[in-house]
Amino acid sequence: MIENQKIRPAQVIGPLGEPLTLDSLPPANTTRWVVRRKAEVVAAVNGGLLTVDEACERYSLTLEEFAGWQRSIDRSGMPGLRVTRIQHYRDLYERQQRF
């Protein structure tokens, strides 16, 4: 019997337009999460290079933390991932929802 196996791409397009592979993703022991690294992990999951569970396990992230990154990119793009601007973008999004 042949099992259904999901075929993964060898590479996906990263947030800056560069090809991303498993080897070019941030290292598993990353502790300093800059905007580019967060965006690369989200792009890898969105492109099918990693599953959400694999990304969370590999980078010791909670599902909520990863979902927050994904939501920030969807709403505000890469600038939304800046820790110093989270409250600004949250307020902006809430105001847009009211009108």
N, C-alpha and C positions, 0 to 999 in steps of 0.2 A: 504494500500500500504506500502510495506517495503522500507525504504530508505536505500541507500548505506551508510554505516558507516564504516569508516576506523578503523580497530581493531589495537589498540596500544599495543606494548609489555609492560609487567610489568617492565621489566628491559632490559638494553642493556649493552654491554661490554664497559667499559671506556678506556681511553687512556693508562692506566697503567695495564689493564687486569682485573680490579675489576668491579663488577656489579654496574651499576648506575640505580637508581630509581628516580622518581620525588622528593622524599624526600631527597635523597643524593646529588642532584645537588646543586651548590652554591646558597646561599640565594638571593632572588630577590633584596635586597637592597645592593648588592655587589658593591663596588666602587673601590676596589683594585684588578685589574685583573692580577693575576700571570698566568704563562704559563699553569699550571695544570688546573686552573678554566676555562680558555678559551678553552682548549682542551676538557674538560668535556662537555661544552655546545655544541661544534661542534659535538662531539660523540653522544650526546643526539639527536641532529637534524638528523644526518646521520642515526642513528638507528631507528628513528621514534618515539622516546619518546616525542619529541616536534616538532612542525612545525617551520619553519623559522620565521613566523609572531609571533608565541607565544613566541619564544626565544627573539626576538627583543622587544616585548612589556614587557615581564617579566623583562628583564635586562636593559631596556631603551637604547637599541642599535639601531643604524641606520642599514639599510640593507647593506650599503657599508662597515660598520665596521665589521659586521658579515661575509660578503663575503670575506673581507680581511683576517680574521682569517682562514676561510675555505681554501682559496687559499694558505696561508702560510703553513698550515699543509700538503696540497697536494704536494706542491713543496719541502718543507724542513723538514717536520715532526714537532714535538714539538719544537725543537730548533728555528724554523722559527718564532715562536710566541714571542720570546724574543724581547722586545722593543729596547734593546741596540744593537741588531744584524739585525734589519730590513734592513738597507741600505746595509749591507754586503750581505745578501741573495738576495736582489733585484738585486744588481750588478752581483752577481754570476749567477743568473737565466738569466739575459739579455745577458751575455757573452755566456752562453750555447745556447741560441736561435740563436745567430749569426753564430755559427759553426755547 
